[in-house]
C-alpha cells in the first residue's frame, strides 16, 4: 500500500475518530492500511468522483493549437 504525501486518513473507531495528514510518502509493510494509535484500521475519506462529459473533453481538446507541419 502506497501512502502519499498530502493524503488524509481517518480512524474507523467511532470513539476515537483520529485523523492524520501524511507529511512524507512511504510504502506500508504488509500491503494493508495504516493503523491508528488505538489499534483500529485507518481509511481515506470518501471523495465523490467527478463526471467528465463529452462536451467538457471536447472543449479541452479544441484548446490545443495545431502544429506547424
C-alpha positions in Angstrom: 0.0 0.0 0.0 1.5 3.3 -1.0 0.9 6.2 1.3 1.4 9.5 -0.4 2.2 13.0 0.9 -0.9 15.1 1.4 -3.3 12.2 1.9 -5.7 12.3 4.9 -6.5 9.1 6.8 -9.3 8.6 9.4 -9.6 6.1 12.2 -12.7 3.8 11.8 -13.2 3.5 15.6 -16.4 5.6 16.4 -15.0 6.5 19.8 -11.6 7.6 18.5 -12.1 9.2 15.1 -8.5 10.4 14.9 -7.2 11.8 11.6 -3.7 12.0 10.2 -2.3 14.1 7.4 0.7 12.4 5.6 3.8 14.6 5.5 6.2 12.1 3.8 5.3 9.4 1.2 6.0 5.8 2.2 5.1 2.2 1.5 3.2 0.4 4.2 4.5 -3.0 5.2 2.2 -6.0 4.6 0.2 -4.2 2.0 -2.6 -3.1 4.4 -3.9 0.2 5.5 -2.2 2.0 8.4 -3.4 1.5 11.9 -4.4 4.2 14.5 -2.7 4.5 17.9 -5.9 2.9 19.3 -5.3 -0.2 17.1 -8.1 0.3 14.6 -7.6 0.4 10.8 -7.5 3.8 9.2 -9.1 4.6 5.8 -9.1 7.6 3.5 -12.3 9.7 3.4 -14.6 9.1 0.5 -14.3 11.5 -2.3 -17.1 11.5 -4.9 -15.7 11.0 -8.4 -16.2 13.8 -10.9 -18.1 13.1 -14.1 -16.4 14.3 -17.3 -18.8 14.8 -20.1 -18.0 14.6 -23.8 -18.6 18.3 -24.2 -16.1 19.1 -21.4 -13.5 16.9 -23.0 -14.2 18.3 -26.5 -13.6 21.9 -25.3 -10.3 20.9 -23.7 -9.3 19.2 -27.0 -10.0 22.3 -29.0 -7.8 24.5 -26.8 -4.6 22.9 -28.3 -3.0 24.8 -31.1 -2.3 23.0 -34.4 1.3 22.1 -35.0 3.2 23.9 -37.8 3.9 20.9 -40.0 
